[in-house]
Structure formats: structure tokens, C-alpha cells
Amino acid sequence: MSKVKFNGFENYVIKQALNDFSSKMEAEIEQAETDGNRPIYAPGFFDMICKDLIIKVDGMTLKKDRGL
């Protein structure tokens, strides 16, 4: 694994992007189901994946900047 770590600002930006992406994709899945389509991804899939990625991002953040 790389020794390069994220600082607090980078951590915040990545987390916000992941949360926004997750929200958008979950809304699209819900809309597809409402329209009668059968999406490939189940509801909750992107929430689960993004939460896992956030844990990884926190692990790659400087200790002094964690917990933001």
C-alpha cells in the first residue's frame, strides 16, 4: 500500500463525493423501479459500497486529521 496519506481536506472532499454519488445512484434506482424497470443493482447497494470506501479513505488519512 502507498505511504501517501490524505490530509483532512482531501478526506472531506472524497467523503462528500462518495455520499453525493451514493445518494444520486440510490435515487436513480428508486426512480427506475417506480418507472417499472428492473435495475441491475438492488436498493442499498451503493450505500453499502460507499460506506466501505469511506472506511478505506479514513484508513488512508493522516491520524491527526481522522474523525472529521
Secondary structure as UniProt FT lines:
FT   HELIX           8..34
FT   TURN            35..36
FT   TURN            43..44
FT   HELIX           45..59
FT   HELIX           63..65
FT   TURN            66..67
//
